[in-house]
Amino acid sequence: MSYDPRFDRYRSPNFKRPKASSDSLRDSYASRTWWGKPVKPRVAATASSPPRPPLERLKRNKFRLWVVWVVLMLGGLGLAVNLFYLQVTRAPALRKQALQQQTLKTKPFVPRRPIVDRAGNVLAIDRQVYTLYAHPKLFKHSKADIAAKLAPMLPIEVAPGNTAETELLRRFNLAESGITIASSLAQEVADRVGQMQIKDSPVDGLELVRQQQRFYPQQELAADVLGYVDGERKGQAGVEYSQQNLLERSMPSIQFSKSIDGHWLPDRLTAGFVQLDDLKLQLTIDSRLQRAARIALKEKMLKHEAKRGAVIVMDARNGELLSVVAEPSYDPNQYFNFDLSRYKNWAVTDVYEPGSTFKPINVAIALEAGAVKPNTVFNDEGRIYMDIWTIQNSDYKQAGARGPSTVTEILKHSSNVGMVHIMNTMKSSLYYQALEKLGLGQTAGTDLPFEVTSQLKNREQFINSPVEVATTAFGQGFSITPMQLVQLNGALANGGKLVTPHVVRGLFDREGQPFWKLPRAVPKQVFSPQTTKKVLEMMETVVDGGTGKAAQIPGYRIAGKTGTAQKASAGRGYSDKAIITSFVGIMPVEAPRYVVLAVIDEPKGGGTGGVVAAPIVESVMEALINIEKIAPSKK
């Protein structure tokens, strides 16, 4: 390296280093390197960003600590409040919820009480049945062998041209497991299936699951009264529904607690909790009479191609119903195979205009009021006009005007015009009051469920409209149920008392002794015995030589009344083709006790109550005579 004389001045003792500006220092630092890397210069504080004093920094840090402390305190306070809420305020509710989750109360399966008829014949009872499942993946024999062995044992429905064996094979191929083969199998069938063997070896892959089922041994015989029980063992119609509290046996609940491993264990069992009472719900229905009534009704409905029909038999002394039949009906064992409309008993759930079968009731009202007597004479013109309405007798075209006729003759020939004259002898307000006293606008109060109220015009409309009085006189312009018509005719048979129709007698033990009976309302006196006796004698002429001759039974005095009413259509008046025919009979006249009503809805061919319904009542009364051993009348 060559000598440079400029360095000598730095060696001189009088040398003073010049003060460098900030820019020159920054430039000099920026030009420095450390092992080939530039060294970042320190930036000196300027007037725009003065250095922070230590005291201000301490204050800022102290504020942050306070904020953190406050947040922690608030969080701790919230936890304490929530803990107090859970442990103190909500403690009872949470304890109850925990108890519900850890315990279970249930009732053991208890069969419903049986239902029997008046003679003790079983109408409904619980029985043990089985459902058969197949698990083909577990079969140790061929499907064909199992199907061939199983087919003769099971009631399997097959399509035309098919066999039970091929149907079983088809089902076996539907899945590997869990195939439903048959349900509701009786105990003896289940026993044969369980013992089934092929080539001296048991059959695997078949599973029988035990169940309880409500069984109706008489099938459709009393379905209109009994109803049915659904899959949840709840009654859905008939007395199975209305008497649910009597049919379900009371049984103490069993409490289970969940163990640590999750299993349910019973806490304790009450001594004798599995004991069942032997009580049965007994009905007033007579199965023999019920069968006779259904056969007679079906026969006439088929002959006249009717839409539906009903037959009711009542003991007028106490209101016991010996028979209640409605067609078309259903089998309660297989209720799920029928239309919903079959489940209702239209004898109590539907109203209709009774027509001429209500005329004896109107005559009794007029007699009771003293407005007429049996031999009071009215002029039967055959046809009369009231405002814009024409009222005429049903046989006007054949018989014309009958002229002077007594009340008895008017009832015998079922004269509409004569009935209008009879009821016009009363003030319309008194007539309406009498109808209300009989219960029109109310129900008959039967213990069969879903009964509807009868329909009667309001008081003002009835009193101020002469045509309303006129139509009511011959049984139209208002609606009642067949059950209420039986109740009203029962008052004619028992001396004027309005009894409550019912099918339930009560709970009886195996010895036939009553354990509990349903309370009955005190009968209401609506007519005097003298009035009802006169009306019955008039009704007897209807059967002897009037419109009800088809109900005659040699040797027996029978009172009755036919009815043929046009059906009303909503907003369209009365139909010229659709009619409803009926006949009500009371026997025996010398000691009246039984009321029999038959109603046929929309028979084809223009039949009348005397042609369509009266023969049904005659058949039912003959069966009643044989069953009750009724002696011939002494005339």
SVG drawing of the C-alpha trace seen along z (x, -y; Angstrom):
<svg xmlns="http://www.w3.org/2000/svg" viewBox="-168 -22 172 109">
<polyline fill="none" stroke="black" stroke-width="0.4" points="0.0,0.0 1.5,-3.4 1.8,-6.2 -0.9,-8.9 0.1,-12.1 -3.5,-13.0 -3.6,-10.7 -1.0,-12.7 -3.4,-15.2 -5.3,-12.6 -2.1,-11.8 -1.5,-15.4 -2.3,-16.1 -4.1,-19.3 -6.6,-17.5 -10.3,-18.0 -12.9,-15.8 -15.6,-17.9 -19.3,-17.5 -21.3,-15.5 -24.9,-16.3 -27.6,-13.8 -27.7,-13.2 -24.1,-12.5 -24.3,-10.1 -27.2,-8.3 -25.3,-8.1 -22.2,-6.8 -24.2,-4.1 -26.0,-3.2 -22.7,-2.6 -21.4,-0.3 -21.5,3.4 -20.9,6.4 -19.5,9.3 -20.8,8.2 -24.3,7.4 -25.6,3.8 -26.1,2.7 -29.4,1.0 -28.8,-2.4 -30.4,-3.6 -33.0,-6.3 -32.7,-9.2 -35.7,-10.7 -37.1,-13.7 -39.2,-16.5 -42.4,-15.0 -42.1,-11.7 -40.5,-12.4 -39.5,-9.5 -42.2,-8.2 -41.5,-9.0 -41.5,-5.9 -44.3,-7.3 -46.8,-7.4 -46.0,-3.9 -46.6,-2.7 -50.0,-4.3 -51.0,-2.7 -50.0,0.8 -51.9,0.2 -55.1,-0.6 -54.8,2.6 -54.4,4.6 -57.6,3.0 -59.5,3.9 -58.4,7.5 -59.3,7.6 -62.8,6.2 -63.4,8.7 -62.3,11.6 -64.5,10.3 -67.5,10.0 -67.0,13.5 -66.6,14.9 -69.7,13.1 -71.7,14.5 -70.5,18.0 -71.6,17.5 -75.0,16.2 -75.5,19.1 -74.4,21.6 -76.9,20.1 -79.6,20.3 -78.9,23.9 -78.3,25.1 -80.9,23.1 -83.5,21.6 -83.9,24.4 -82.9,27.2 -86.4,28.7 -87.1,28.6 -83.8,30.2 -84.2,32.8 -87.6,33.7 -86.2,33.9 -83.4,36.1 -85.8,38.4 -87.9,38.6 -84.9,39.6 -83.7,42.1 -87.0,43.7 -89.9,45.1 -93.4,45.8 -95.4,48.2 -98.4,50.5 -98.1,54.2 -100.2,55.4 -103.7,56.1 -106.4,57.5 -109.6,55.5 -112.7,56.9 -114.9,59.1 -118.2,58.0 -121.2,60.4 -124.8,60.2 -127.8,60.4 -127.5,64.2 -123.8,64.2 -122.6,65.1 -119.2,63.6 -119.3,60.8 -115.7,59.4 -112.7,60.8 -108.9,60.4 -106.9,63.4 -103.2,64.2 -102.2,64.4 -98.9,64.6 -97.2,63.0 -94.9,65.2 -91.7,63.7 -89.2,65.4 -85.4,64.9 -84.3,66.7 -80.6,66.1 -80.9,68.4 -82.6,71.3 -80.8,74.6 -83.2,76.2 -84.2,75.1 -86.8,72.4 -88.9,74.9 -88.9,77.5 -89.9,74.9 -92.7,73.5 -94.1,76.9 -94.1,77.8 -95.5,74.4 -98.2,73.8 -100.8,76.2 -100.6,74.7 -101.2,71.0 -104.2,69.0 -102.5,67.3 -104.4,65.3 -103.3,66.1 -104.0,64.7 -106.2,66.7 -104.1,69.4 -101.5,69.3 -100.9,71.6 -100.0,71.0 -96.6,72.7 -95.6,70.5 -96.8,67.4 -94.5,68.4 -91.6,68.8 -92.3,65.4 -92.2,63.8 -89.1,65.7 -87.3,64.0 -88.4,60.5 -85.5,60.0 -82.9,61.7 -84.6,61.2 -87.7,59.8 -90.4,60.9 -93.9,60.9 -95.5,64.2 -98.8,64.3 -100.4,62.4 -103.1,63.0 -102.3,66.7 -104.1,68.7 -102.2,70.6 -102.8,74.0 -101.4,72.8 -98.4,71.2 -97.7,74.5 -97.7,76.5 -95.3,74.0 -93.0,74.0 -92.8,77.8 -92.4,78.0 -89.5,80.3 -88.0,81.3 -86.2,84.6 -86.3,85.0 -84.5,81.7 -86.0,78.4 -86.6,75.5 -84.5,72.4 -85.2,68.9 -88.9,68.8 -89.9,66.4 -93.2,66.2 -93.9,63.0 -96.7,63.1 -99.3,60.3 -102.6,59.5 -105.6,59.0 -109.3,58.0 -111.4,60.8 -115.0,60.6 -116.3,64.2 -119.6,63.1 -117.9,61.0 -120.3,58.5 -123.3,59.6 -123.1,56.8 -120.5,54.6 -122.9,51.6 -123.1,51.8 -119.6,53.1 -117.4,51.0 -113.8,52.0 -110.4,51.5 -107.4,50.1 -103.8,51.1 -103.1,48.9 -105.9,50.8 -108.2,47.8 -111.9,48.1 -112.9,46.2 -116.6,46.9 -119.6,48.4 -119.4,49.3 -115.6,50.1 -115.4,46.3 -118.2,45.0 -117.4,47.5 -113.6,47.4 -113.3,46.6 -115.3,49.7 -113.5,52.0 -110.0,51.1 -109.0,52.8 -107.3,50.7 -103.7,51.9 -101.0,50.2 -98.0,48.9 -94.6,50.5 -91.6,48.1 -88.3,48.9 -85.0,47.2 -82.0,47.1 -78.9,48.8 -75.3,47.7 -75.0,50.0 -78.2,48.6 -80.6,51.5 -84.1,50.8 -84.7,52.6 -88.0,52.6 -87.9,50.7 -90.6,52.9 -93.6,54.9 -96.9,54.5 -98.2,57.7 -100.9,59.2 -100.4,56.7 -100.9,59.3 -104.3,60.4 -107.2,59.7 -110.8,59.3 -113.4,61.5 -115.8,58.7 -117.6,58.6 -119.4,55.8 -122.9,57.1 -125.1,55.6 -128.8,55.7 -128.5,57.1 -129.9,60.5 -127.6,62.2 -130.5,64.5 -132.7,61.5 -129.8,59.5 -129.1,62.3 -132.8,62.6 -133.1,58.8 -129.9,58.6 -131.0,61.5 -134.5,60.0 -133.0,56.5 -130.4,57.8 -133.0,59.8 -135.3,56.8 -132.4,54.5 -131.1,56.9 -134.6,57.3 -135.3,53.6 -131.7,52.6 -131.7,50.2 -128.9,47.8 -128.9,48.7 -131.2,49.9 -131.6,50.1 -133.6,52.2 -134.1,51.3 -135.9,53.3 -136.5,51.8 -138.1,52.9 -140.4,49.9 -140.5,50.7 -136.9,49.7 -135.4,48.6 -133.2,51.7 -132.2,52.2 -132.6,55.9 -131.3,55.3 -129.6,52.5 -128.7,53.4 -127.4,51.1 -126.5,52.1 -124.1,52.1 -121.9,53.2 -118.4,54.5 -116.3,57.2 -114.6,55.5 -111.8,58.2 -110.7,56.7 -112.0,53.1 -109.0,51.9 -110.5,53.5 -113.7,51.4 -114.6,47.9 -114.8,45.4 -118.5,44.8 -119.2,48.3 -118.0,47.6 -120.8,45.2 -124.1,46.5 -126.4,44.3 -129.4,45.2 -127.9,42.7 -125.5,40.6 -127.9,39.5 -131.2,37.7 -134.1,38.2 -137.7,36.9 -139.8,39.7 -142.9,39.1 -146.1,40.8 -144.5,42.9 -144.7,39.6 -148.4,39.3 -149.3,41.3 -147.1,38.9 -149.0,36.0 -152.4,37.6 -151.2,38.2 -150.3,34.5 -153.7,33.4 -155.5,35.9 -153.4,34.9 -154.3,31.2 -158.0,32.1 -158.2,30.7 -159.7,33.8 -161.1,37.2 -160.7,40.5 -164.2,40.1 -163.8,36.4 -164.7,36.0 -162.8,34.0 -163.4,33.5 -160.6,35.2 -160.6,33.4 -157.6,35.4 -155.8,32.2 -155.6,28.8 -153.7,25.6 -151.7,23.5 -150.3,20.4 -148.3,21.5 -147.9,25.1 -150.1,28.1 -150.6,30.8 -152.2,34.0 -152.6,37.6 -150.1,40.1 -153.0,42.2 -154.9,39.2 -154.7,40.3 -156.2,43.7 -158.6,42.9 -159.4,39.2 -161.2,37.3 -162.4,39.5 -164.8,37.0 -165.8,37.1 -163.3,39.2 -162.7,39.7 -159.3,39.3 -159.0,43.1 -159.8,43.4 -157.3,40.6 -154.5,42.5 -155.6,45.8 -155.4,44.5 -152.4,42.3 -154.2,39.1 -151.9,36.1 -154.8,33.7 -156.6,35.1 -153.5,34.7 -153.2,31.1 -156.8,30.5 -156.2,32.3 -153.1,30.3 -154.8,27.0 -157.2,27.5 -154.3,26.5 -152.6,23.2 -149.3,23.4 -147.5,22.1 -148.9,25.0 -148.1,27.5 -144.5,26.3 -144.3,26.4 -145.4,30.1 -142.8,31.0 -140.1,29.4 -141.4,31.4 -140.9,34.6 -137.3,33.7 -137.2,32.6 -134.1,30.5 -132.2,32.8 -130.8,36.3 -132.4,39.5 -129.6,39.8 -128.5,43.3 -125.1,44.7 -124.1,45.4 -121.5,42.8 -121.7,40.0 -125.5,39.5 -126.7,36.3 -129.5,34.0 -132.8,33.9 -133.6,30.8 -136.7,28.6 -137.4,25.1 -137.0,22.2 -140.1,21.1 -140.7,17.9 -140.4,19.5 -142.7,22.4 -145.4,20.2 -145.5,17.6 -145.6,20.1 -148.8,22.1 -147.0,24.4 -144.5,25.4 -147.3,26.6 -148.9,28.4 -145.8,30.3 -144.9,31.2 -148.4,32.6 -147.6,35.4 -144.0,35.9 -141.9,33.7 -140.2,30.4 -138.1,31.6 -135.6,34.4 -134.9,37.0 -132.8,40.1 -134.3,43.6 -133.3,44.1 -135.3,41.1 -138.4,42.3 -138.1,45.6 -137.9,43.6 -141.1,41.6 -143.0,44.7 -141.8,46.3 -143.8,43.6 -146.9,44.8 -146.2,48.4 -145.3,47.8 -148.1,45.5 -146.5,42.1 -143.0,42.3 -140.0,41.1 -137.3,43.7 -133.6,43.6 -132.6,46.2 -129.5,48.0 -127.4,51.1 -125.2,51.3 -126.4,53.2 -123.3,52.9 -120.4,54.9 -121.2,58.5 -119.0,61.2 -118.7,64.8 -121.7,65.8 -123.8,63.3 -124.1,61.0 -124.0,57.2 -120.9,55.4 -121.9,52.0 -124.7,50.6 -124.9,47.5 -127.2,44.9 -130.4,44.2 -132.4,41.0 -135.8,41.0 -138.4,41.5 -140.2,38.3 -144.0,38.5 -145.1,36.9 -148.5,38.5 -151.2,39.9 -151.8,43.6 -155.3,42.9 -154.0,41.0 -151.5,43.7 -154.1,46.5 -156.4,44.7 -153.5,44.1 -152.5,47.8 -156.0,48.9 -156.0,46.5 -152.6,47.9 -153.9,51.4 -156.4,50.6 -153.4,49.7 -152.2,53.3 -155.6,54.9 -156.9,53.2 -154.8,50.2 -151.4,49.5 -149.6,51.9 -151.3,55.2 -148.0,56.8 -147.0,56.8 -149.9,59.0 -149.1,62.1 -152.0,64.5 -153.1,64.7 -151.3,61.5 -152.5,57.9 -150.0,55.6 -150.1,51.8 -148.1,50.0 -147.7,47.2 -146.1,47.0 -144.0,44.2 -143.0,43.1 -141.2,39.8 -139.6,37.9 -135.9,37.2 -134.9,33.5 -132.0,32.3 -130.0,29.3 -131.2,26.2 -133.2,28.3 -136.4,29.1 -137.7,32.7 -136.7,35.4 -139.3,37.0 -137.4,40.3 -135.4,40.7 -137.6,41.8 -137.1,43.3 -139.6,46.0 -140.2,47.1 -142.6,49.1 -142.8,49.0 -144.7,51.7 -145.7,52.2 -146.7,55.5 -148.7,56.9 -151.4,54.3 -153.1,55.7 -149.8,55.5 -147.6,53.3 -143.9,53.8 -141.7,54.1 -141.2,51.5 -139.7,52.6 -138.6,50.1 -137.4,50.8 -136.1,48.0 -135.0,48.6 -133.2,45.8 -133.8,45.3 -135.4,48.6 -135.7,49.0 -139.0,49.5 -141.2,47.0 -141.9,49.2 -143.8,47.9 -143.3,48.4 -146.1,51.0 -144.4,53.0 -140.7,52.6 -140.4,52.1 -143.5,53.7 -142.4,57.3 -139.1,56.8 -140.9,55.8 -143.1,58.9 -140.1,61.2 -138.4,59.6 -141.5,59.9 -141.9,63.6 -138.4,64.1 -139.1,62.1 -142.2,64.2 -140.1,67.4 -137.2,66.0 -139.3,64.3 -142.0,67.0 -144.8,64.4 -148.2,66.0 -150.9,65.3 -153.3,62.4 -156.8,63.0 -159.2,61.1"/>
</svg>
